[in-house]
Amino acid sequence: MRQFSARLPRTVTAAACTLAVLTLGGQAAAAPPESSLALSLRHSDGTVAFTQLLCDPAGGSHPTSAQACAALDEAGGEPAALDSTRPGTACPMIHAPVRASAHGHWQGEPVHFTTTYNNGCLADVESGGVFGF
């Protein structure tokens, strides 16, 4: 009897582990996003901001990922083709250059893009929100 009670916890543990493996094995892994970009903004004062933009589905650490993904989708995934000035948005005419970069992939194609905007507000507005972080 003692031998049986000593084996019971191991048997229960083994059964629980087997059940967990079988249960998890049947779950489909989440599909990776179709597009993933690492974005950065280097300000004239030396500060640098980073964020990650995931699209299809929209996500990542970008504060307005759905808007940024929509802007890139309209531009065919080409950051150089972004020119989405929003009506009614005015930026101050302050010269404080911001170097914007996007690296990663858009629907399987590599993306390597760098440009300079006159200031952070223009980076946001002229990129349709892609560089609005």
Secondary structure, 3 states (H helix, E strand, C coil): CHHHHHHHHHHHHHHHHHHHHHHHHCCCCCCCCCEEEEEEEEECCCCEEEEEEEECCCEECCCCHHHHHHHHHHCCCCHHHCCCCCCCCCCCCCCCCEEEEEEEEECCEEEEEEEEECCHHHHHHHCCCCCCC
